[in-house]
Amino acid sequence: MRNRHVPAFVMLVVSVALLPACGSDDSESSSGTTTTATPEDAYCADADQLESDLSALEALDLPGDGTDAVKAQIDTIKSDVSTLKSSGADVASTEISALETSVETLESAVDAVSGDLTASNGANVVVAVEDVVGAAEDVLSTLETACS
C-alpha cells in the first residue's frame, strides 16, 4: 500500500521538469564586456533557481530518502520563494504569495506523514505537491513573460 502513492508523488513532481525556463544565462555582451545587472536579471535568475530546486524535489525518493530529505528540500524552496518575494514582487506578487501558501501546505502535509507513509497522508502530500507545481507554474509563467 505504501509504494502505490510514492509513484504518484514522483509523477506529479516530474511535471516540474516541464516548466519553462526564465531568462537567459548571457552575462556578457558580444564585445566581451560585462553588462550591468537589471532587476529583471535578478528575478529571472531567482526563477531559474526555484525551477532547479523544484526539480531536485522531483529527484528525491520518498521511501529511500525519507521525509527529512523532503523537508530539507521544502526549506530550500521556501528560501527561493522568500528571495523571489524580494526580487519579483513588482512583477508577480500575487503568484508568489499563492506559491508561498502552497509550499506551507505541502510542508504541513509532509509533517503529517511522521515517517509512516499511508494511503491517507500520502494522498494529502500528492495533492499538496500538485498545488505547489501549479503555483510554481503560475510564478514562472508570469516571470518568463517579463524576462523575455
N, CA, C and O of each residue as an XYZ file, in Angstrom:
592
protein
N       0.821     -1.191      0.000
C       0.000      0.000      0.000
C       0.862      1.251      0.000
O       0.503      2.238     -0.642
N       1.971      1.240      0.689
C       2.842      2.391      0.776
C       3.363      2.830     -0.584
O       3.263      4.006     -0.934
N       3.909      1.916     -1.342
C       4.568      2.251     -2.588
C       3.616      2.721     -3.671
O       4.061      3.309     -4.657
N       2.327      2.484     -3.520
C       1.359      2.895     -4.524
C       1.284      4.418     -4.635
O       1.046      4.933     -5.727
N       1.475      5.134     -3.565
C       1.379      6.586     -3.582
C       2.709      7.261     -3.892
O       2.724      8.404     -4.351
N       3.776      6.606     -3.662
C       5.074      7.191     -3.949
C       5.239      7.461     -5.443
O       5.686      8.553     -5.794
N       4.901      6.519     -6.358
C       4.995      6.845     -7.783
C       4.102      8.018     -8.165
O       4.483      8.827     -9.010
N       2.936      8.126     -7.566
C       2.056      9.255     -7.865
C       2.724     10.554     -7.444
O       2.656     11.546     -8.170
N       3.367     10.563     -6.286
C       4.087     11.727     -5.808
C       5.186     12.103     -6.795
O       5.318     13.271     -7.158
N       5.955     11.147     -7.220
C       7.049     11.388     -8.153
C       6.514     11.857     -9.499
O       7.079     12.772    -10.097
N       5.433     11.247     -9.990
C       4.874     11.629    -11.282
C       4.400     13.079    -11.271
O       4.575     13.797    -12.256
N       3.809     13.506    -10.178
C       3.356     14.886    -10.113
C       4.522     15.857    -10.104
O       4.469     16.917    -10.728
N       5.550     15.492     -9.408
C       6.698     16.380     -9.334
C       7.481     16.371    -10.642
O       8.180     17.339    -10.943
N       7.379     15.302    -11.424
C       8.053     15.235    -12.723
C       7.619     16.381    -13.609
O       8.406     16.876    -14.416
N       6.377     16.808    -13.468
C       5.895     17.898    -14.308
C       6.686     19.171    -14.080
O       6.686     20.057    -14.935
N       7.358     19.282    -12.947
C       8.191     20.443    -12.679
C       9.287     20.568    -13.746
O       9.656     21.676    -14.134
N       9.791     19.451    -14.207
C      10.845     19.482    -15.219
C      10.352     20.078    -16.523
O      11.151     20.511    -17.353
N       9.054     20.102    -16.705
C       8.496     20.643    -17.929
C       8.214     22.132    -17.838
O       7.790     22.744    -18.818
N       8.446     22.722    -16.665
C       8.210     24.147    -16.506
C       9.177     24.933    -17.396
O      10.335     24.542    -17.546
N       8.720     26.014    -17.976
C       9.573     26.790    -18.872
C      10.693     27.488    -18.113
O      10.524     27.918    -16.972
N      11.832     27.586    -18.770
C      12.966     28.312    -18.196
C      12.704     29.801    -18.332
O      11.987     30.234    -19.234
N      13.275     30.568    -17.449
C      13.064     32.009    -17.464
C      14.388     32.698    -17.708
O      15.354     32.457    -16.983
N      14.449     33.558    -18.725
C      15.631     34.364    -18.975
C      16.728     33.619    -19.683
O      16.579     32.465    -20.085
N      17.822     34.305    -19.822
C      18.982     33.709    -20.461
C      20.150     33.741    -19.506
O      20.123     34.442    -18.495
N      21.166     32.984    -19.830
C      22.360     32.922    -18.998
C      23.436     33.874    -19.484
O      24.541     33.877    -18.940
N      23.144     34.683    -20.496
C      24.146     35.587    -21.049
C      24.438     36.699    -20.064
O      23.536     37.441    -19.675
N      25.690     36.818    -19.658
C      26.067     37.896    -18.762
C      27.077     38.822    -19.433
O      27.516     39.800    -18.829
N      27.443     38.528    -20.652
C      28.372     39.371    -21.379
C      27.779     39.775    -22.707
O      26.998     39.036    -23.305
N      28.159     40.963    -23.168
C      27.716     41.401    -24.480
C      28.637     40.799    -25.527
O      29.620     40.138    -25.191
N      28.321     41.026    -26.792
C      29.133     40.446    -27.856
C      30.542     41.018    -27.887
O      31.440     40.416    -28.474
N      30.747     42.173    -27.262
C      32.091     42.749    -27.241
C      32.946     42.170    -26.136
O      34.143     42.452    -26.069
N      32.347     41.355    -25.257
C      33.105     40.716    -24.195
C      33.081     41.490    -22.895
O      33.660     41.037    -21.907
N      32.428     42.645    -22.859
C      32.341     43.405    -21.622
C      31.132     42.947    -20.832
O      30.132     42.513    -21.403
N      31.228     43.044    -19.528
C      30.140     42.625    -18.660
C      29.044     43.678    -18.688
O      29.318     44.877    -18.627
N      27.799     43.220    -18.782
C      26.672     44.142    -18.790
C      26.206     44.381    -17.365
O      26.467     43.574    -16.473
N      25.525     45.481    -17.158
C      25.011     45.825    -15.842
C      23.770     44.996    -15.549
O      22.876     44.880    -16.387
N      23.723     44.428    -14.367
C      22.581     43.607    -13.967
C      21.359     44.504    -13.759
O      21.470     45.616    -13.243
N      20.219     44.010    -14.161
C      18.963     44.734    -14.005
C      18.088     43.992    -12.999
O      18.380     42.849    -12.646
N      17.010     44.641    -12.534
C      16.083     43.914    -11.659
C      15.527     42.659    -12.348
O      15.297     41.638    -11.699
N      15.317     42.748    -13.660
C      14.834     41.589    -14.402
C      15.824     40.437    -14.320
O      15.432     39.280    -14.175
N      17.120     40.763    -14.415
C      18.140     39.723    -14.290
C      18.015     39.007    -12.947
O      18.164     37.788    -12.865
N      17.742     39.776    -11.904
C      17.652     39.194    -10.559
C      16.468     38.236    -10.461
O      16.640     37.092    -10.043
N      15.270     38.683    -10.837
C      14.141     37.781    -10.667
C      14.129     36.664    -11.684
O      13.562     35.603    -11.423
N      14.740     36.873    -12.836
C      14.848     35.763    -13.792
C      15.798     34.686    -13.249
O      15.519     33.492    -13.359
N      16.912     35.117    -12.669
C      17.852     34.167    -12.063
C      17.205     33.468    -10.864
O      17.394     32.268    -10.667
N      16.448     34.214    -10.070
C      15.773     33.623     -8.915
C      14.722     32.603     -9.353
O      14.537     31.577     -8.700
N      14.037     32.889    -10.459
C      13.054     31.937    -11.002
C      13.755     30.675    -11.484
O      13.257     29.567    -11.285
N      14.913     30.843    -12.119
C      15.681     29.679    -12.554
C      16.090     28.815    -11.362
O      16.057     27.586    -11.437
N      16.474     29.466    -10.260
C      16.858     28.725     -9.052
C      15.670     27.968     -8.483
O      15.805     26.816     -8.069
N      14.504     28.609     -8.460
C      13.296     27.933     -7.994
C      13.016     26.712     -8.852
O      12.724     25.637     -8.329
N      13.100     26.869    -10.146
C      12.850     25.752    -11.052
C      13.827     24.611    -10.794
O      13.435     23.444    -10.795
N      15.088     24.940    -10.575
C      16.104     23.931    -10.292
C      15.807     23.195     -8.975
O      15.924     21.972     -8.897
N      15.426     23.948     -7.961
C      15.157     23.327     -6.659
C      13.879     22.497     -6.673
O      13.786     21.504     -5.951
N      12.900     22.880     -7.476
C      11.715     22.040     -7.640
C      12.082     20.738     -8.341
O      11.543     19.679     -8.019
N      13.003     20.820     -9.301
C      13.478     19.605     -9.974
C      14.216     18.697     -8.998
O      14.111     17.473     -9.084
N      14.965     19.295     -8.065
C      15.655     18.499     -7.045
C      14.650     17.792     -6.145
O      14.890     16.666     -5.710
N      13.528     18.445     -5.864
C      12.470     17.785     -5.101
C      11.972     16.568     -5.862
O      11.708     15.518     -5.276
N      11.848     16.720     -7.163
C      11.418     15.617     -8.029
C      12.358     14.419     -7.928
O      11.910     13.273     -7.965
N      13.635     14.674     -7.801
C      14.627     13.602     -7.799
C      14.649     12.803     -6.502
O      15.262     11.737     -6.446
N      13.999     13.296     -5.473
C      14.004     12.586     -4.193
C      13.196     11.298     -4.278
O      12.186     11.217     -4.976
N      13.666     10.306     -3.556
C      12.974      9.026     -3.424
C      12.381      9.002     -2.023
O      13.084      8.752     -1.044
N      11.075      9.266     -1.937
C      10.439      9.410     -0.627
C      10.678      8.233      0.308
O      11.070      8.453      1.454
N      10.461      7.000     -0.124
C      10.734      5.928      0.838
C      12.225      5.817      1.164
O      12.591      5.604      2.321
N      13.077      5.957      0.164
C      14.511      5.790      0.382
C      15.146      6.959      1.105
O      15.907      6.773      2.055
N      14.832      8.173      0.653
C      15.428      9.369      1.241
C      14.717      9.797      2.522
O      15.305     10.456      3.379
N      13.461      9.420      2.640
C      12.687      9.738      3.839
C      12.146     11.150      3.836
O      12.482     11.982      2.993
N      11.297     11.383      4.814
C      10.651     12.684      4.889
C      11.614     13.797      5.277
O      11.359     14.960      4.964
N      12.713     13.470      5.949
C      13.684     14.506      6.306
C      14.295     15.138      5.060
O      14.507     16.350      5.025
N      14.579     14.335      4.040
C      15.125     14.873      2.794
C      14.101     15.749      2.087
O      14.445     16.787      1.520
N      12.838     15.323      2.125
C      11.778     16.129      1.517
C      11.627     17.446      2.276
O      11.482     18.506      1.666
N      11.662     17.378      3.603
C      11.559     18.589      4.413
C      12.718     19.546      4.126
O      12.524     20.760      4.061
N      13.908     19.002      3.956
C      15.071     19.848      3.648
C      14.884     20.538      2.300
O      15.225     21.711      2.149
N      14.346     19.816      1.324
C      14.129     20.417      0.008
C      13.017     21.463      0.073
O      13.081     22.480     -0.619
N      12.008     21.219      0.893
C      10.951     22.211      1.076
C      11.544     23.484      1.676
O      11.180     24.588      1.270
N      12.454     23.337      2.639
C      13.112     24.508      3.226
C      13.876     25.298      2.163
O      13.867     26.529      2.169
N      14.527     24.590      1.262
C      15.245     25.247      0.171
C      14.275     26.010     -0.721
O      14.548     27.144     -1.113
N      13.155     25.395     -1.036
C      12.152     26.034     -1.885
C      11.541     27.238     -1.168
O      11.267     28.260     -1.798
N      11.327     27.124      0.139
C      10.824     28.259      0.904
C      11.799     29.430      0.826
O      11.383     30.585      0.730
N      13.076     29.134      0.867
C      14.088     30.183      0.733
C      14.020     30.831     -0.655
O      14.146     32.048     -0.791
N      13.817     29.995     -1.686
C      13.666     30.519     -3.051
C      12.471     31.463     -3.136
O      12.554     32.528     -3.749
N      11.370     31.071     -2.523
C      10.159     31.894     -2.554
C      10.416     33.216     -1.843
O       9.982     34.269     -2.311
N      11.112     33.167     -0.725
C      11.443     34.385      0.010
C      12.293     35.322     -0.851
O      12.067     36.532     -0.871
N      13.257     34.763     -1.550
C      14.101     35.564     -2.437
C      13.274     36.163     -3.567
O      13.450     37.329     -3.920
N      12.372     35.366     -4.134
C      11.510     35.871     -5.209
C      10.581     36.970     -4.705
O      10.235     37.878     -5.461
N      10.175     36.902     -3.449
C       9.332     37.961     -2.894
C      10.066     39.296     -2.938
O       9.445     40.345     -3.110
N      11.372     39.256     -2.783
C      12.167     40.482     -2.834
C      12.428     40.933     -4.268
O      12.281     42.112     -4.589
N      12.808     40.004     -5.116
C      13.228     40.390     -6.465
C      12.086     40.516     -7.458
O      12.162     41.334     -8.375
N      11.036     39.732     -7.303
C       9.981     39.707     -8.310
C       8.633     40.220     -7.854
O       7.633     40.031     -8.547
N       8.587     40.863     -6.703
C       7.303     41.308     -6.158
C       6.591     42.288     -7.078
O       5.362     42.281     -7.154
N       7.340     43.124     -7.771
C       6.707     44.099     -8.661
C       6.051     43.427     -9.862
O       5.154     43.998    -10.483
N       6.490     42.231    -10.185
C       6.017     41.547    -11.385
C       4.990     40.466    -11.056
O       4.016     40.299    -11.789
N       5.196     39.733     -9.966
C       4.366     38.549     -9.709
C       4.038     38.373     -8.231
O       4.081     37.251     -7.727
N       3.714     39.444     -7.532
C       3.490     39.317     -6.083
C       2.318     38.399     -5.747
O       2.404     37.619     -4.798
N       1.237     38.476     -6.499
C       0.081     37.626     -6.230
C       0.431     36.158     -6.421
O       0.074     35.314     -5.599
N       1.135     35.857     -7.514
C       1.519     34.483     -7.814
C       2.519     33.950     -6.790
O       2.445     32.790     -6.385
N       3.451     34.803     -6.377
C       4.456     34.398     -5.391
C       3.791     34.117     -4.045
O       4.157     33.159     -3.363
N       2.826     34.936     -3.659
C       2.089     34.701     -2.404
C       1.328     33.384     -2.449
O       1.291     32.647     -1.463
N       0.720     33.086     -3.601
C      -0.001     31.814     -3.746
C       0.965     30.638     -3.654
O       0.642     29.614     -3.051
N       2.148     30.779     -4.249
C       3.159     29.723     -4.165
C       3.614     29.538     -2.722
O       3.775     28.409     -2.259
N       3.816     30.618     -2.030
C       4.240     30.541     -0.624
C       3.211     29.766      0.207
O       3.577     28.929      1.032
N       1.944     30.047     -0.013
C       0.881     29.342      0.697
C       0.884     27.856      0.344
O       0.710     27.009      1.220
N       1.080     27.539     -0.932
C       1.117     26.142     -1.375
C       2.286     25.387     -0.756
O       2.148     24.224     -0.376
N       3.426     26.042     -0.657
C       4.602     25.397     -0.056
C       4.349     25.129      1.427
O       4.737     24.081      1.944
N       3.706     26.063      2.103
C       3.376     25.856      3.523
C       2.417     24.679      3.691
O       2.543     23.899      4.635
N       1.464     24.556      2.777
C       0.530     23.433      2.827
C       1.258     22.110      2.600
O       0.983     21.118      3.275
N       2.186     22.102      1.646
C       2.994     20.900      1.395
C       3.808     20.547      2.632
O       3.895     19.379      3.012
N       4.392     21.539      3.249
C       5.172     21.293      4.459
C       4.307     20.650      5.543
O       4.744     19.715      6.214
N       3.103     21.139      5.712
C       2.188     20.563      6.705
C       1.817     19.127      6.347
O       1.732     18.267      7.223
N       1.597     18.870      5.060
C       1.245     17.520      4.620
C       2.390     16.548      4.871
O       2.163     15.412      5.289
N       3.612     16.987      4.618
C       4.774     16.123      4.855
C       4.976     15.922      6.353
O       5.323     14.824      6.788
N       4.762     16.965      7.142
C       4.865     16.822      8.601
C       3.863     15.796      9.124
O       4.152     15.068     10.073
N       2.688     15.743      8.503
C       1.649     14.801      8.937
C       2.023     13.351      8.640
O       1.478     12.434      9.254
N       2.940     13.140      7.711
C       3.379     11.772      7.388
C       4.062     11.152      8.595
O       3.880      9.963      8.853
N       4.832     11.911      9.330
C       5.520     11.448     10.538
C       6.301     10.162     10.311
O       6.335      9.293     11.182
N       6.920     10.037      9.158
C       7.756      8.884      8.882
C       7.012      7.654      8.415
O       7.649      6.691      7.988
N       5.689      7.642      8.477
C       4.920      6.479      8.060
C       3.951      6.877      6.954
O       2.880      7.422      7.222
N       4.329      6.605      5.725
C       3.521      6.964      4.576
C       2.350      5.995      4.446
O       2.533      4.802      4.205
N       1.148      6.531      4.610
C      -0.074      5.729      4.456
C      -0.844      6.246      3.247
O      -0.487      7.270      2.664
N      -1.889      5.538      2.880
C      -2.709      5.967      1.747
C      -3.292      7.350      2.001
O      -3.313      8.185      1.097
N      -3.755      7.597      3.191
C      -4.391      8.869      3.514
C      -3.406     10.030      3.503
O      -3.617     11.017      2.799
N      -2.319      9.916      4.287
C      -1.397     11.044      4.337
C      -0.590     11.169      3.046
O      -0.158     12.265      2.690
N      -0.385     10.055      2.345
C       0.279     10.114      1.042
C      -0.556     10.874      0.032
O      -0.017     11.638     -0.769
N      -1.866     10.675      0.059
C      -2.767     11.400     -0.849
C      -2.725     12.895     -0.561
O      -2.782     13.710     -1.481
N      -2.626     13.254      0.717
C      -2.531     14.669      1.070
C      -1.242     15.284      0.538
O      -1.237     16.429      0.087
N      -0.157     14.530      0.590
C       1.118     15.023      0.055
C       1.012     15.199     -1.461
O       1.481     16.198     -2.007
N       0.403     14.241     -2.131
C       0.250     14.313     -3.586
C      -0.543     15.561     -3.984
O      -0.151     16.282     -4.901
N      -1.643     15.809     -3.301
C      -2.462     16.993     -3.590
C      -1.660     18.268     -3.327
O      -1.721     19.215     -4.111
N      -0.916     18.292     -2.236
C      -0.111     19.469     -1.904
C       0.986     19.702     -2.945
O       1.279     20.846     -3.291
N       1.591     18.625     -3.445
C       2.613     18.767     -4.485
C       1.972     19.327     -5.757
O       2.550     20.193     -6.414
N       0.780     18.835     -6.104
C       0.072     19.363     -7.279
C      -0.141     20.864     -7.143
O       0.038     21.617     -8.100
N      -0.523     21.289     -5.949
C      -0.750     22.712     -5.709
C       0.544     23.517     -5.845
O       0.546     24.599     -6.432
N       1.634     22.992     -5.305
C       2.921     23.687     -5.421
C       3.341     23.778     -6.884
O       3.779     24.834     -7.339
N       3.212     22.694     -7.612
C       3.593     22.691     -9.028
C       2.750     23.703     -9.806
O       3.282     24.466    -10.612
N       1.450     23.708     -9.568
C       0.579     24.661    -10.261
C       0.923     26.099     -9.922
O       0.976     26.956    -10.805
N       1.155     26.364     -8.649
C       1.509     27.716     -8.223
C       2.873     28.127     -8.782
O       3.064     29.277     -9.178
N       3.806     27.197     -8.813
C       5.132     27.490     -9.372
C       5.028     27.774    -10.868
O       5.706     28.664    -11.381
N       4.185     27.024    -11.565
C       3.989     27.275    -12.996
C       3.448     28.681    -13.220
O       3.852     29.359    -14.164
N       2.539     29.120    -12.360
C       1.992     30.477    -12.476
C       3.083     31.528    -12.275
O       3.173     32.490    -13.037
N       3.903     31.340    -11.255
C       5.005     32.283    -10.988
C       5.971     32.306    -12.166
O       6.317     33.371    -12.677
N       6.397     31.134    -12.587
C       7.391     31.064    -13.657
C       6.836     31.595    -14.972
O       7.562     32.231    -15.736
N       5.592     31.350    -15.240
C       4.970     31.865    -16.457
C       4.923     33.395    -16.454
O       5.261     34.039    -17.447
N       4.506     33.954    -15.340
C       4.446     35.410    -15.230
C       5.835     36.022    -15.360
O       6.021     37.008    -16.073
N       6.806     35.435    -14.671
C       8.173     35.972    -14.739
C       8.789     35.757    -16.107
O       9.548     36.601    -16.582
N       8.472     34.631    -16.753
C       9.015     34.380    -18.088
C       8.582     35.454    -19.069
O       9.373     35.904    -19.898
N       7.334     35.862    -18.975
C       6.833     36.935    -19.839
C       7.636     38.201    -19.616
O       7.993     38.890    -20.572
N       7.924     38.515    -18.357
C       8.698     39.717    -18.046
C      10.173     39.552    -18.400
O      10.854     40.535    -18.690
N      10.670     38.315    -18.378
C      12.085     38.066    -18.661
C      12.369     38.090    -20.165
O      13.514     38.290    -20.572
N      11.365     37.894    -20.975
C      11.570     37.814    -22.422
C      11.975     39.122    -23.021
O      12.183     39.208    -24.232
